[in-house]
Amino acid sequence: MQTNFYNLSEIRYFVSQPHNGLEDVEKVWKLGEGPCGKCVVQLEVTVTGNFMAIRQFHRGGTKKVVVIPLSQITSAIHFEEVK
């Protein structure tokens, strides 16, 4: 089963990262200027099987896709829609 979420302004969740010890780390994806200096203009998410894929679309047409195993997510996943 595949579930898609479109027109998002923010995605927020906690993830277990073994290289950080036992500490869970909060991950936040949102519209606007990112740490890489590119401006995110659109966010989409697909949840399928055991994975969540986050797609960031940047001003200028570039795209970044990050795939996260659901087994690493240690909290609820919060989505905010564009208003």
C-alpha positions, 0 to 999 in steps of 0.5 A, spaced: 500 500 500 502 506 498 500 513 501 502 520 498 501 527 501 502 533 497 502 540 498 506 540 505 509 546 508 512 542 514 514 535 516 517 533 523 519 527 526 524 524 531 529 519 528 534 514 531 541 515 529 545 510 531 552 514 530 549 519 535 549 514 540 542 513 544 539 520 542 533 521 538 534 527 533 528 531 531 528 532 523 524 538 520 523 539 513 520 545 511 518 550 505 523 556 504 531 557 505 534 550 507 541 549 510 544 548 503 542 555 501 537 552 496 530 555 496 525 549 497 518 551 494 514 544 494 514 538 499 511 531 498 511 525 501 510 517 499 509 512 505 510 505 502 512 498 505 517 500 510 519 506 507 518 514 507 520 518 501 521 525 502 521 529 495 524 537 496 523 541 489 527 547 489 527 554 486 530 553 479 528 546 478 532 541 482 529 536 486 532 532 492 529 525 494 531 522 501 528 515 503 528 513 510 526 506 513 520 507 518 524 502 523 528 508 524 522 513 526 521 513 533 515 518 533 509 520 530 510 524 523 507 530 523 505 534 516 503 541 515 499 543 509 500 549 505 495 554 507 
